[in-house]
Amino acid sequence: MGTLIAVCFLAPAAILLTSWVRRWWHRHLRAESDRAWPYRGRMSTRDAPAQIGDLPPLGRSATSAFLAAGITTLAQVSTHSRRDLLSLHGVGPKAIKILTEALSDRGLTFTE
């Protein structure tokens, strides 16, 4: 009987404490973490252009991955291996196939 009474009194207190902690976190720590992380909101693929430099159209995620890596030309792509480019988040087999065709049109290849 004693545990039932304790649960009846402590459960609302726990809910109230949780709401206080959440409110405090949103007011103080969340605002501070937004200022401390400079790239917040910049990693969206919505803002990535459809095409960069002389690279063929690859899709938003691959384009933003190449922008983040500083790769904007086919000459820069040719200095990397397929494995290096596939390790970039957003670059997949389809992008590598498109790049292979574009490189072969220019007489370039991936570094192995």
Biopython code that builds the backbone (N, CA, C, O; Angstrom):
import numpy as np
from Bio.PDB.StructureBuilder import StructureBuilder

atoms = [
    (1, "MET", "N", (0.829, -1.190, 0.000)),
    (1, "MET", "CA", (0.000, 0.000, 0.000)),
    (1, "MET", "C", (0.867, 1.244, 0.000)),
    (1, "MET", "O", (0.523, 2.240, -0.637)),
    (2, "GLY", "N", (1.998, 1.199, 0.713)),
    (2, "GLY", "CA", (2.871, 2.358, 0.809)),
    (2, "GLY", "C", (3.507, 2.712, -0.533)),
    (2, "GLY", "O", (3.697, 3.890, -0.835)),
    (3, "THR", "N", (3.841, 1.691, -1.347)),
    (3, "THR", "CA", (4.454, 1.980, -2.654)),
    (3, "THR", "C", (3.454, 2.596, -3.607)),
    (3, "THR", "O", (3.821, 3.427, -4.437)),
    (4, "LEU", "N", (2.191, 2.200, -3.502)),
    (4, "LEU", "CA", (1.154, 2.774, -4.356)),
    (4, "LEU", "C", (0.982, 4.263, -4.065)),
    (4, "LEU", "O", (0.838, 5.069, -4.984)),
    (5, "ILE", "N", (0.998, 4.613, -2.806)),
    (5, "ILE", "CA", (0.869, 6.026, -2.422)),
    (5, "ILE", "C", (2.086, 6.816, -2.905)),
    (5, "ILE", "O", (1.946, 7.942, -3.382)),
    (6, "ALA", "N", (3.269, 6.233, -2.784)),
    (6, "ALA", "CA", (4.486, 6.916, -3.231)),
    (6, "ALA", "C", (4.449, 7.141, -4.736)),
    (6, "ALA", "O", (4.835, 8.212, -5.205)),
    (7, "VAL", "N", (3.993, 6.157, -5.500)),
    (7, "VAL", "CA", (3.899, 6.289, -6.956)),
    (7, "VAL", "C", (2.877, 7.358, -7.324)),
    (7, "VAL", "O", (3.114, 8.145, -8.240)),
    (8, "CYS", "N", (1.770, 7.397, -6.641)),
    (8, "CYS", "CA", (0.730, 8.383, -6.941)),
    (8, "CYS", "C", (1.227, 9.809, -6.705)),
    (8, "CYS", "O", (0.833, 10.726, -7.425)),
    (9, "PHE", "N", (2.085, 10.003, -5.708)),
    (9, "PHE", "CA", (2.599, 11.339, -5.414)),
    (9, "PHE", "C", (3.842, 11.684, -6.243)),
    (9, "PHE", "O", (4.052, 12.851, -6.572)),
    (10, "LEU", "N", (4.668, 10.689, -6.585)),
    (10, "LEU", "CA", (5.925, 10.955, -7.273)),
    (10, "LEU", "C", (5.782, 11.064, -8.789)),
    (10, "LEU", "O", (6.554, 11.784, -9.422)),
    (11, "ALA", "N", (4.831, 10.379, -9.379)),
    (11, "ALA", "CA", (4.680, 10.416, -10.838)),
    (11, "ALA", "C", (4.394, 11.829, -11.344)),
    (11, "ALA", "O", (5.059, 12.262, -12.285)),
    (12, "PRO", "N", (3.444, 12.571, -10.773)),
    (12, "PRO", "CA", (3.236, 13.943, -11.247)),
    (12, "PRO", "C", (4.454, 14.841, -11.014)),
    (12, "PRO", "O", (4.728, 15.736, -11.813)),
    (13, "ALA", "N", (5.176, 14.607, -9.932)),
    (13, "ALA", "CA", (6.373, 15.404, -9.663)),
    (13, "ALA", "C", (7.451, 15.128, -10.713)),
    (13, "ALA", "O", (8.150, 16.046, -11.142)),
    (14, "ALA", "N", (7.586, 13.883, -11.121)),
    (14, "ALA", "CA", (8.566, 13.530, -12.147)),
    (14, "ALA", "C", (8.207, 14.167, -13.486)),
    (14, "ALA", "O", (9.090, 14.639, -14.202)),
    (15, "ILE", "N", (6.945, 14.184, -13.824)),
    (15, "ILE", "CA", (6.492, 14.813, -15.068)),
    (15, "ILE", "C", (6.771, 16.305, -15.028)),
    (15, "ILE", "O", (7.230, 16.878, -16.016)),
    (16, "LEU", "N", (6.501, 16.932, -13.906)),
    (16, "LEU", "CA", (6.754, 18.359, -13.761)),
    (16, "LEU", "C", (8.250, 18.657, -13.838)),
    (16, "LEU", "O", (8.658, 19.625, -14.478)),
    (17, "LEU", "N", (9.068, 17.827, -13.187)),
    (17, "LEU", "CA", (10.511, 18.023, -13.233)),
    (17, "LEU", "C", (11.036, 17.864, -14.662)),
    (17, "LEU", "O", (11.894, 18.633, -15.094)),
    (18, "THR", "N", (10.533, 16.885, -15.386)),
    (18, "THR", "CA", (10.944, 16.675, -16.771)),
    (18, "THR", "C", (10.618, 17.889, -17.623)),
    (18, "THR", "O", (11.439, 18.309, -18.438)),
    (19, "SER", "N", (9.445, 18.454, -17.450)),
    (19, "SER", "CA", (9.075, 19.632, -18.242)),
    (19, "SER", "C", (9.954, 20.825, -17.890)),
    (19, "SER", "O", (10.285, 21.617, -18.772)),
    (20, "TRP", "N", (10.337, 20.973, -16.641)),
    (20, "TRP", "CA", (11.231, 22.067, -16.235)),
    (20, "TRP", "C", (12.610, 21.900, -16.871)),
    (20, "TRP", "O", (13.192, 22.861, -17.376)),
    (21, "VAL", "N", (13.126, 20.667, -16.842)),
    (21, "VAL", "CA", (14.448, 20.403, -17.419)),
    (21, "VAL", "C", (14.424, 20.673, -18.923)),
    (21, "VAL", "O", (15.343, 21.298, -19.453)),
    (22, "ARG", "N", (13.397, 20.215, -19.602)),
    (22, "ARG", "CA", (13.290, 20.461, -21.042)),
    (22, "ARG", "C", (13.237, 21.950, -21.346)),
    (22, "ARG", "O", (13.921, 22.419, -22.256)),
    (23, "ARG", "N", (12.454, 22.679, -20.618)),
    (23, "ARG", "CA", (12.319, 24.118, -20.834)),
    (23, "ARG", "C", (13.663, 24.815, -20.608)),
    (23, "ARG", "O", (14.061, 25.678, -21.390)),
    (24, "TRP", "N", (14.362, 24.433, -19.526)),
    (24, "TRP", "CA", (15.662, 25.029, -19.237)),
    (24, "TRP", "C", (16.667, 24.717, -20.344)),
    (24, "TRP", "O", (17.429, 25.591, -20.760)),
    (25, "TRP", "N", (16.668, 23.455, -20.826)),
    (25, "TRP", "CA", (17.593, 23.066, -21.878)),
    (25, "TRP", "C", (17.337, 23.874, -23.144)),
    (25, "TRP", "O", (18.284, 24.359, -23.764)),
    (26, "HIS", "N", (16.090, 24.026, -23.535)),
    (26, "HIS", "CA", (15.771, 24.776, -24.750)),
    (26, "HIS", "C", (16.171, 26.241, -24.625)),
    (26, "HIS", "O", (16.601, 26.847, -25.606)),
    (27, "ARG", "N", (16.037, 26.806, -23.456)),
    (27, "ARG", "CA", (16.373, 28.221, -23.273)),
    (27, "ARG", "C", (17.869, 28.466, -23.225)),
    (27, "ARG", "O", (18.351, 29.465, -23.759)),
    (28, "HIS", "N", (18.612, 27.565, -22.590)),
    (28, "HIS", "CA", (20.025, 27.840, -22.331)),
    (28, "HIS", "C", (20.981, 27.025, -23.196)),
    (28, "HIS", "O", (21.783, 27.601, -23.931)),
    (29, "LEU", "N", (20.913, 25.730, -23.125)),
    (29, "LEU", "CA", (21.905, 24.901, -23.792)),
    (29, "LEU", "C", (21.685, 24.803, -25.289)),
    (29, "LEU", "O", (22.655, 24.789, -26.047)),
    (30, "ARG", "N", (20.455, 24.737, -25.735)),
    (30, "ARG", "CA", (20.211, 24.591, -27.164)),
    (30, "ARG", "C", (20.675, 25.826, -27.915)),
    (30, "ARG", "O", (21.313, 25.706, -28.961)),
    (31, "ALA", "N", (20.372, 26.993, -27.412)),
    (31, "ALA", "CA", (20.811, 28.222, -28.066)),
    (31, "ALA", "C", (22.331, 28.305, -28.099)),
    (31, "ALA", "O", (22.906, 28.782, -29.077)),
    (32, "GLU", "N", (22.981, 27.847, -27.044)),
    (32, "GLU", "CA", (24.445, 27.865, -26.985)),
    (32, "GLU", "C", (25.040, 26.884, -27.979)),
    (32, "GLU", "O", (26.048, 27.197, -28.612)),
    (33, "SER", "N", (24.450, 25.706, -28.135)),
    (33, "SER", "CA", (24.985, 24.724, -29.066)),
    (33, "SER", "C", (24.791, 25.175, -30.504)),
    (33, "SER", "O", (25.608, 24.837, -31.360)),
    (34, "ASP", "N", (23.744, 25.920, -30.797)),
    (34, "ASP", "CA", (23.547, 26.445, -32.147)),
    (34, "ASP", "C", (24.652, 27.426, -32.508)),
    (34, "ASP", "O", (25.117, 27.441, -33.648)),
    (35, "ARG", "N", (25.074, 28.242, -31.558)),
    (35, "ARG", "CA", (26.144, 29.200, -31.825)),
    (35, "ARG", "C", (27.497, 28.503, -31.918)),
    (35, "ARG", "O", (28.363, 28.948, -32.671)),
    (36, "ALA", "N", (27.693, 27.440, -31.184)),
    (36, "ALA", "CA", (28.977, 26.760, -31.144)),
    (36, "ALA", "C", (29.219, 25.920, -32.394)),
    (36, "ALA", "O", (30.373, 25.657, -32.729)),
    (37, "TRP", "N", (28.190, 25.499, -33.080)),
    (37, "TRP", "CA", (28.349, 24.656, -34.260)),
    (37, "TRP", "C", (28.179, 25.520, -35.501)),
    (37, "TRP", "O", (27.045, 25.813, -35.882)),
    (38, "PRO", "N", (29.273, 25.942, -36.151)),
    (38, "PRO", "CA", (29.176, 26.907, -37.244)),
    (38, "PRO", "C", (28.543, 26.354, -38.507)),
    (38, "PRO", "O", (28.065, 27.129, -39.336)),
    (39, "TYR", "N", (28.523, 25.031, -38.685)),
    (39, "TYR", "CA", (27.999, 24.469, -39.920)),
    (39, "TYR", "C", (26.529, 24.098, -39.826)),
    (39, "TYR", "O", (25.987, 23.477, -40.741)),
    (40, "ARG", "N", (25.888, 24.465, -38.746)),
    (40, "ARG", "CA", (24.485, 24.117, -38.565)),
    (40, "ARG", "C", (23.656, 24.753, -39.669)),
    (40, "ARG", "O", (23.709, 25.966, -39.875)),
    (41, "GLY", "N", (22.898, 23.941, -40.370)),
    (41, "GLY", "CA", (22.034, 24.441, -41.422)),
    (41, "GLY", "C", (22.715, 24.585, -42.768)),
    (41, "GLY", "O", (22.043, 24.884, -43.755)),
    (42, "ARG", "N", (24.041, 24.382, -42.851)),
    (42, "ARG", "CA", (24.731, 24.546, -44.124)),
    (42, "ARG", "C", (24.880, 23.252, -44.899)),
    (42, "ARG", "O", (25.292, 23.282, -46.059)),
    (43, "MET", "N", (24.565, 22.145, -44.314)),
    (43, "MET", "CA", (24.768, 20.873, -44.972)),
    (43, "MET", "C", (23.544, 20.417, -45.760)),
    (43, "MET", "O", (23.502, 19.279, -46.229)),
    (44, "SER", "N", (22.573, 21.266, -45.907)),
    (44, "SER", "CA", (21.378, 20.905, -46.649)),
    (44, "SER", "C", (21.708, 20.809, -48.134)),
    (44, "SER", "O", (22.444, 21.639, -48.667)),
    (45, "THR", "N", (21.164, 19.798, -48.795)),
    (45, "THR", "CA", (21.392, 19.665, -50.227)),
    (45, "THR", "C", (20.455, 20.554, -51.028)),
    (45, "THR", "O", (20.618, 20.685, -52.242)),
    (46, "ARG", "N", (19.478, 21.168, -50.370)),
    (46, "ARG", "CA", (18.561, 22.060, -51.077)),
    (46, "ARG", "C", (19.266, 23.255, -51.695)),
    (46, "ARG", "O", (18.861, 23.748, -52.748)),
    (47, "ASP", "N", (20.330, 23.723, -51.034)),
    (47, "ASP", "CA", (21.034, 24.904, -51.510)),
    (47, "ASP", "C", (22.143, 24.581, -52.503)),
    (47, "ASP", "O", (22.768, 25.494, -53.042)),
    (48, "ALA", "N", (22.396, 23.317, -52.752)),
    (48, "ALA", "CA", (23.467, 22.937, -53.673)),
    (48, "ALA", "C", (23.026, 23.208, -55.107)),
    (48, "ALA", "O", (21.886, 22.914, -55.467)),
    (49, "PRO", "N", (23.924, 23.769, -55.936)),
    (49, "PRO", "CA", (23.568, 24.009, -57.332)),
    (49, "PRO", "C", (23.424, 22.696, -58.079)),
    (49, "PRO", "O", (23.946, 21.670, -57.643)),
    (50, "ALA", "N", (22.726, 22.721, -59.192)),
    (50, "ALA", "CA", (22.509, 21.501, -59.968)),
    (50, "ALA", "C", (23.804, 21.011, -60.596)),
    (50, "ALA", "O", (23.988, 19.807, -60.778)),
    (51, "GLN", "N", (24.704, 21.931, -60.929)),
    (51, "GLN", "CA", (25.948, 21.558, -61.578)),
    (51, "GLN", "C", (27.044, 22.521, -61.129)),
    (51, "GLN", "O", (26.800, 23.717, -60.966)),
    (52, "ILE", "N", (28.252, 21.994, -60.932)),
    (52, "ILE", "CA", (29.380, 22.850, -60.533)),
    (52, "ILE", "C", (30.534, 22.651, -61.503)),
    (52, "ILE", "O", (30.801, 21.536, -61.950)),
    (53, "GLY", "N", (31.210, 23.739, -61.819)),
    (53, "GLY", "CA", (32.369, 23.675, -62.700)),
    (53, "GLY", "C", (32.068, 22.963, -63.990)),
    (53, "GLY", "O", (31.021, 23.186, -64.596)),
    (54, "ASP", "N", (32.983, 22.097, -64.425)),
    (54, "ASP", "CA", (32.755, 21.323, -65.646)),
    (54, "ASP", "C", (32.300, 19.892, -65.347)),
    (54, "ASP", "O", (32.336, 19.020, -66.215)),
    (55, "LEU", "N", (31.873, 19.668, -64.103)),
    (55, "LEU", "CA", (31.351, 18.346, -63.742)),
    (55, "LEU", "C", (29.977, 18.144, -64.368)),
    (55, "LEU", "O", (29.193, 19.089, -64.461)),
    (56, "PRO", "N", (29.680, 16.927, -64.797)),
    (56, "PRO", "CA", (28.337, 16.668, -65.326)),
    (56, "PRO", "C", (27.308, 16.726, -64.197)),
    (56, "PRO", "O", (27.679, 16.640, -63.027)),
    (57, "PRO", "N", (26.024, 16.870, -64.525)),
    (57, "PRO", "CA", (24.994, 16.849, -63.464)),
    (57, "PRO", "C", (24.988, 15.485, -62.766)),
    (57, "PRO", "O", (24.811, 14.447, -63.404)),
    (58, "LEU", "N", (25.186, 15.508, -61.443)),
    (58, "LEU", "CA", (25.325, 14.264, -60.677)),
    (58, "LEU", "C", (24.203, 14.034, -59.675)),
    (58, "LEU", "O", (24.062, 12.925, -59.158)),
    (59, "GLY", "N", (23.425, 15.029, -59.397)),
    (59, "GLY", "CA", (22.428, 14.933, -58.336)),
    (59, "GLY", "C", (22.854, 15.804, -57.173)),
    (59, "GLY", "O", (24.031, 16.130, -57.016)),
    (60, "ARG", "N", (21.882, 16.174, -56.364)),
    (60, "ARG", "CA", (22.149, 17.128, -55.282)),
    (60, "ARG", "C", (23.113, 16.609, -54.228)),
    (60, "ARG", "O", (24.020, 17.325, -53.804)),
    (61, "SER", "N", (22.922, 15.374, -53.807)),
    (61, "SER", "CA", (23.764, 14.867, -52.716)),
    (61, "SER", "C", (25.215, 14.720, -53.160)),
    (61, "SER", "O", (26.125, 15.063, -52.406)),
    (62, "ALA", "N", (25.446, 14.214, -54.377)),
    (62, "ALA", "CA", (26.813, 14.078, -54.872)),
    (62, "ALA", "C", (27.433, 15.451, -55.113)),
    (62, "ALA", "O", (28.610, 15.664, -54.822)),
    (63, "THR", "N", (26.643, 16.381, -55.645)),
    (63, "THR", "CA", (27.150, 17.725, -55.896)),
    (63, "THR", "C", (27.566, 18.399, -54.598)),
    (63, "THR", "O", (28.632, 19.013, -54.535)),
    (64, "SER", "N", (26.741, 18.294, -53.562)),
    (64, "SER", "CA", (27.106, 18.917, -52.290)),
    (64, "SER", "C", (28.304, 18.210, -51.656)),
    (64, "SER", "O", (29.091, 18.849, -50.958)),
    (65, "ALA", "N", (28.458, 16.901, -51.887)),
    (65, "ALA", "CA", (29.630, 16.185, -51.366)),
    (65, "ALA", "C", (30.902, 16.684, -52.040)),
    (65, "ALA", "O", (31.925, 16.870, -51.380)),
    (66, "PHE", "N", (30.844, 16.901, -53.352)),
    (66, "PHE", "CA", (32.009, 17.411, -54.064)),
    (66, "PHE", "C", (32.316, 18.848, -53.659)),
    (66, "PHE", "O", (33.483, 19.220, -53.539)),
    (67, "LEU", "N", (31.300, 19.644, -53.451)),
    (67, "LEU", "CA", (31.528, 21.014, -52.982)),
    (67, "LEU", "C", (32.199, 21.016, -51.615)),
    (67, "LEU", "O", (33.126, 21.792, -51.379)),
    (68, "ALA", "N", (31.738, 20.155, -50.715)),
    (68, "ALA", "CA", (32.320, 20.084, -49.374)),
    (68, "ALA", "C", (33.774, 19.619, -49.423)),
    (68, "ALA", "O", (34.587, 20.025, -48.592)),
    (69, "ALA", "N", (34.101, 18.764, -50.402)),
    (69, "ALA", "CA", (35.471, 18.266, -50.540)),
    (69, "ALA", "C", (36.346, 19.218, -51.345)),
    (69, "ALA", "O", (37.558, 19.019, -51.427)),
    (70, "GLY", "N", (35.751, 20.245, -51.940)),
    (70, "GLY", "CA", (36.517, 21.208, -52.733)),
    (70, "GLY", "C", (36.815, 20.738, -54.143)),
    (70, "GLY", "O", (37.742, 21.236, -54.781)),
    (71, "ILE", "N", (36.042, 19.789, -54.634)),
    (71, "ILE", "CA", (36.242, 19.253, -55.986)),
    (71, "ILE", "C", (35.214, 19.909, -56.903)),
    (71, "ILE", "O", (34.009, 19.727, -56.732)),
    (72, "THR", "N", (35.712, 20.683, -57.889)),
    (72, "THR", "CA", (34.784, 21.393, -58.776)),
    (72, "THR", "C", (35.068, 21.165, -60.253)),
    (72, "THR", "O", (34.311, 21.646, -61.097)),
    (73, "THR", "N", (36.140, 20.443, -60.595)),
    (73, "THR", "CA", (36.458, 20.202, -62.004)),
    (73, "THR", "C", (36.757, 18.726, -62.228)),
    (73, "THR", "O", (37.038, 17.983, -61.288)),
    (74, "LEU", "N", (36.690, 18.314, -63.501)),
    (74, "LEU", "CA", (37.025, 16.934, -63.834)),
    (74, "LEU", "C", (38.511, 16.658, -63.624)),
    (74, "LEU", "O", (38.891, 15.530, -63.311)),
    (75, "ALA", "N", (39.344, 17.664, -63.792)),
    (75, "ALA", "CA", (40.772, 17.479, -63.534)),
    (75, "ALA", "C", (41.013, 17.148, -62.062)),
    (75, "ALA", "O", (41.873, 16.326, -61.744)),
    (76, "GLN", "N", (40.265, 17.780, -61.171)),
    (76, "GLN", "CA", (40.390, 17.463, -59.747)),
    (76, "GLN", "C", (39.844, 16.078, -59.443)),
    (76, "GLN", "O", (40.378, 15.371, -58.589)),
    (77, "VAL", "N", (38.778, 15.686, -60.141)),
    (77, "VAL", "CA", (38.213, 14.341, -59.955)),
    (77, "VAL", "C", (39.239, 13.292, -60.357)),
    (77, "VAL", "O", (39.359, 12.256, -59.704)),
    (78, "SER", "N", (39.982, 13.557, -61.437)),
    (78, "SER", "CA", (40.947, 12.564, -61.935)),
    (78, "SER", "C", (42.119, 12.350, -60.988)),
    (78, "SER", "O", (42.861, 11.380, -61.139)),
    (79, "THR", "N", (42.298, 13.236, -60.018)),
    (79, "THR", "CA", (43.388, 13.048, -59.048)),
    (79, "THR", "C", (42.980, 12.143, -57.895)),
    (79, "THR", "O", (43.792, 11.877, -57.008)),
    (80, "HIS", "N", (41.744, 11.667, -57.887)),
    (80, "HIS", "CA", (41.231, 10.792, -56.828)),
    (80, "HIS", "C", (40.909, 9.417, -57.399)),
    (80, "HIS", "O", (40.681, 9.270, -58.599)),
    (81, "SER", "N", (40.892, 8.423, -56.535)),
    (81, "SER", "CA", (40.491, 7.081, -56.957)),
    (81, "SER", "C", (38.983, 6.925, -56.796)),
    (81, "SER", "O", (38.331, 7.713, -56.112)),
    (82, "ARG", "N", (38.451, 5.905, -57.431)),
    (82, "ARG", "CA", (37.016, 5.629, -57.287)),
    (82, "ARG", "C", (36.657, 5.389, -55.821)),
    (82, "ARG", "O", (35.630, 5.860, -55.333)),
    (83, "ARG", "N", (37.526, 4.644, -55.127)),
    (83, "ARG", "CA", (37.273, 4.303, -53.729)),
    (83, "ARG", "C", (37.226, 5.566, -52.858)),
    (83, "ARG", "O", (36.387, 5.676, -51.964)),
    (84, "ASP", "N", (38.138, 6.520, -53.125)),
    (84, "ASP", "CA", (38.136, 7.778, -52.367)),
    (84, "ASP", "C", (36.831, 8.534, -52.566)),
    (84, "ASP", "O", (36.252, 9.055, -51.613)),
    (85, "LEU", "N", (36.376, 8.587, -53.809)),
    (85, "LEU", "CA", (35.146, 9.327, -54.094)),
    (85, "LEU", "C", (33.923, 8.607, -53.535)),
    (85, "LEU", "O", (32.985, 9.250, -53.064)),
    (86, "LEU", "N", (33.929, 7.291, -53.584)),
    (86, "LEU", "CA", (32.803, 6.540, -53.021)),
    (86, "LEU", "C", (32.727, 6.675, -51.506)),
    (86, "LEU", "O", (31.665, 6.471, -50.917)),
    (87, "SER", "N", (33.837, 7.015, -50.877)),
    (87, "SER", "CA", (33.818, 7.185, -49.425)),
    (87, "SER", "C", (33.164, 8.508, -49.016)),
    (87, "SER", "O", (32.844, 8.697, -47.842)),
    (88, "LEU", "N", (32.961, 9.425, -49.968)),
    (88, "LEU", "CA", (32.274, 10.682, -49.661)),
    (88, "LEU", "C", (30.790, 10.406, -49.472)),
    (88, "LEU", "O", (30.182, 9.698, -50.275)),
    (89, "HIS", "N", (30.214, 10.951, -48.435)),
    (89, "HIS", "CA", (28.790, 10.757, -48.166)),
    (89, "HIS", "C", (27.984, 11.463, -49.242)),
    (89, "HIS", "O", (28.089, 12.679, -49.399)),
    (90, "GLY", "N", (27.186, 10.718, -49.980)),
    (90, "GLY", "CA", (26.361, 11.282, -51.047)),
    (90, "GLY", "C", (26.814, 10.860, -52.433)),
    (90, "GLY", "O", (26.091, 11.069, -53.408)),
    (91, "VAL", "N", (28.002, 10.267, -52.538)),
    (91, "VAL", "CA", (28.514, 9.811, -53.829)),
    (91, "VAL", "C", (28.336, 8.302, -53.900)),
    (91, "VAL", "O", (28.827, 7.563, -53.047)),
    (92, "GLY", "N", (27.621, 7.855, -54.935)),
    (92, "GLY", "CA", (27.354, 6.438, -55.083)),
    (92, "GLY", "C", (27.822, 5.913, -56.427)),
    (92, "GLY", "O", (28.471, 6.637, -57.183)),
    (93, "PRO", "N", (27.504, 4.672, -56.732)),
    (93, "PRO", "CA", (27.928, 4.051, -57.993)),
    (93, "PRO", "C", (27.417, 4.784, -59.232)),
    (93, "PRO", "O", (28.108, 4.833, -60.251)),
    (94, "LYS", "N", (26.224, 5.349, -59.154)),
    (94, "LYS", "CA", (25.674, 6.062, -60.306)),
    (94, "LYS", "C", (26.518, 7.303, -60.625)),
    (94, "LYS", "O", (26.809, 7.571, -61.791)),
    (95, "ALA", "N", (26.907, 8.048, -59.604)),
    (95, "ALA", "CA", (27.743, 9.233, -59.809)),
    (95, "ALA", "C", (29.107, 8.828, -60.366)),
    (95, "ALA", "O", (29.650, 9.520, -61.227)),
    (96, "ILE", "N", (29.662, 7.728, -59.891)),
    (96, "ILE", "CA", (30.962, 7.257, -60.383)),
    (96, "ILE", "C", (30.856, 6.863, -61.850)),
    (96, "ILE", "O", (31.770, 7.133, -62.629)),
    (97, "LYS", "N", (29.749, 6.228, -62.236)),
    (97, "LYS", "CA", (29.546, 5.839, -63.640)),
    (97, "LYS", "C", (29.466, 7.076, -64.531)),
    (97, "LYS", "O", (30.071, 7.110, -65.603)),
    (98, "ILE", "N", (28.725, 8.088, -64.094)),
    (98, "ILE", "CA", (28.603, 9.332, -64.870)),
    (98, "ILE", "C", (29.965, 10.014, -64.983)),
    (98, "ILE", "O", (30.324, 10.517, -66.048)),
    (99, "LEU", "N", (30.718, 10.028, -63.890)),
    (99, "LEU", "CA", (32.042, 10.651, -63.910)),
    (99, "LEU", "C", (33.015, 9.874, -64.792)),
    (99, "LEU", "O", (33.847, 10.482, -65.465)),
    (100, "THR", "N", (32.928, 8.553, -64.801)),
    (100, "THR", "CA", (33.801, 7.728, -65.639)),
    (100, "THR", "C", (33.591, 8.065, -67.105)),
    (100, "THR", "O", (34.550, 8.201, -67.864)),
    (101, "GLU", "N", (32.312, 8.202, -67.503)),
    (101, "GLU", "CA", (32.004, 8.553, -68.893)),
    (101, "GLU", "C", (32.507, 9.947, -69.237)),
    (101, "GLU", "O", (33.062, 10.160, -70.315)),
    (102, "ALA", "N", (32.315, 10.899, -68.325)),
    (102, "ALA", "CA", (32.770, 12.269, -68.575)),
    (102, "ALA", "C", (34.294, 12.343, -68.637)),
    (102, "ALA", "O", (34.845, 13.082, -69.453)),
    (103, "LEU", "N", (34.975, 11.584, -67.785)),
    (103, "LEU", "CA", (36.435, 11.569, -67.805)),
    (103, "LEU", "C", (36.963, 10.943, -69.097)),
    (103, "LEU", "O", (37.932, 11.431, -69.678)),
    (104, "SER", "N", (36.324, 9.866, -69.539)),
    (104, "SER", "CA", (36.783, 9.217, -70.770)),
    (104, "SER", "C", (36.561, 10.112, -71.986)),
    (104, "SER", "O", (37.341, 10.055, -72.936)),
    (105, "ASP", "N", (35.516, 10.934, -71.976)),
    (105, "ASP", "CA", (35.292, 11.892, -73.068)),
    (105, "ASP", "C", (36.432, 12.907, -73.149)),
    (105, "ASP", "O", (36.759, 13.394, -74.231)),
    (106, "ARG", "N", (37.022, 13.217, -72.021)),
    (106, "ARG", "CA", (38.126, 14.200, -71.962)),
    (106, "ARG", "C", (39.503, 13.528, -72.006)),
    (106, "ARG", "O", (40.524, 14.215, -71.979)),
    (107, "GLY", "N", (39.539, 12.220, -72.072)),
    (107, "GLY", "CA", (40.816, 11.503, -72.097)),
    (107, "GLY", "C", (41.465, 11.391, -70.733)),
    (107, "GLY", "O", (42.681, 11.226, -70.642)),
    (108, "LEU", "N", (40.684, 11.476, -69.673)),
    (108, "LEU", "CA", (41.188, 11.372, -68.305)),
    (108, "LEU", "C", (40.694, 10.092, -67.671)),
    (108, "LEU", "O", (39.729, 9.489, -68.142)),
    (109, "THR", "N", (41.356, 9.672, -66.593)),
    (109, "THR", "CA", (40.926, 8.497, -65.829)),
    (109, "THR", "C", (41.083, 8.781, -64.339)),
    (109, "THR", "O", (41.710, 9.762, -63.937)),
    (110, "PHE", "N", (40.506, 7.908, -63.539)),
    (110, "PHE", "CA", (40.677, 7.990, -62.094)),
    (110, "PHE", "C", (42.082, 7.532, -61.721)),
    (110, "PHE", "O", (42.678, 6.723, -62.432)),
    (111, "THR", "N", (42.602, 8.030, -60.640)),
    (111, "THR", "CA", (43.863, 7.543, -60.094)),
    (111, "THR", "C", (43.581, 6.225, -59.395)),
    (111, "THR", "O", (42.597, 6.107, -58.666)),
    (112, "GLU", "N", (44.420, 5.254, -59.607)),
    (112, "GLU", "CA", (44.206, 3.952, -58.976)),
    (112, "GLU", "C", (45.107, 3.738, -57.813)),
    (112, "GLU", "O", (45.051, 2.688, -57.173)),
]
sb = StructureBuilder()
sb.init_structure("model")
sb.init_model(0)
sb.init_chain("A")
sb.init_seg("    ")
for serial, (resi, resn, name, xyz) in enumerate(atoms, 1):
    if name == "N":
        sb.init_residue(resn, " ", resi, " ")
    sb.init_atom(name, np.array(xyz, "f"), 0.0, 1.0, " ", f" {name:<3s}", serial, name[0])
structure = sb.get_structure()
